[in-house]
Amino acid sequence: MRWTARYTLPGFFTLALPLASAETLRCGSQLVNTGDRAFEVERKCGPPDQRDVLGYTLGDYGRQELIIEEWVYGPRNGALKILTFEGNRLTDIESRRAR
């Protein structure tokens, strides 16, 4: 098989994309990542401006209910940061323009 840029370059970008999509939020000089616990996020970012319980989901093997909670920070610099927690673990970081 002959290796050329046509074959290797798309493969490189395909491998690099998942690394680039890691979700991180900067709070001052601290970084918050998906997978962090709620108390770690609160320690780094302070208490949220708004906190809502969205509902519940089943944990691994359906043996435990996990609370789904949403924390909102902002608006700061015209943007809201919306953090979603499942069972006290950060699962999603979303940015939205404040209206």
N, C-alpha and C positions, 0 to 999 in steps of 0.2 A: 504494500500500500504506500502510495506517495503522499507525504505530508506537505501541505501548503497552508498558507495563511487562511485560505478559504475554509479549510477543515478545522484548524485549531482555534482561530479567533472566536467563532460563535460558541464553541465548547467552553472556552475560557470565560466568556461573559455569562453563559448559563450557570457555571459553577460559582461565579462571583455574585450573582444576583441575590441568593438567599442571605449572604453575608451582609449585603448592603441594606437589607430590609429589617434589620434588627431595630426594635423599637426602644428608643431612649428619650428621656426628658431631662433637661438641665434645670436644676433648682439652685440658683446662685452658683457656687463652685462645685456642687454635688451632682452626680448623675443617678437617675432612677431608670431601671431596666424592667422589662417584663420578667415576671418570675419573682420579683422582690415582694416581701411581705408588707402588709399595710402599715405596721408600726415603723418599718424602715423608711417607707415613703413619707409618712407624717413627720418623722424625725428630720428628714432631708428637706422637705418642702413646706413644712408647717401644716396646720389644719386646713382642710379644703374650704373654699368659699361656700360650697353647697355639697351635701351628701345625701344620696337617695338610695333606698333599697329597691331593686328592680324585681326581685323574685328569688326563686330557688332553682337549682339544677341538681341532678344526681351525680355523685362522685364516682370514682372508679368502682366498677362492678355493681353499681346501683345500690350500694350498702349505706350510703351516707348522703344526706342532703347538704348542699353547699349554698351559702347565701351569695347572691349576685348583687354587688353594690357599685354605684357610680359616684365618683368624686369629680367635682368641677373646680378648677382653679382659673381665676381671671374674671373679667377680661384684663389681660395685661398686654400692652402694645397692640391692642386691637384683636387679640386672639384668645380663645378659650382653650384650655387643655382639659380633656375629658378622659379620666382614668377609670377603667373597669376592673373590678376585683371579683374573682370567684373563689370562695372559700379562703379568703384572706390573702390570696396571691394575685398580684397584678397580671392581668391577661391581655390588656389592650390599652394603648395610648393613642388618643385621637386629638387632632388640632382642628379647630374651626374658627372662622372669622366671627367676631362678635357682631351682632346686628343692632 
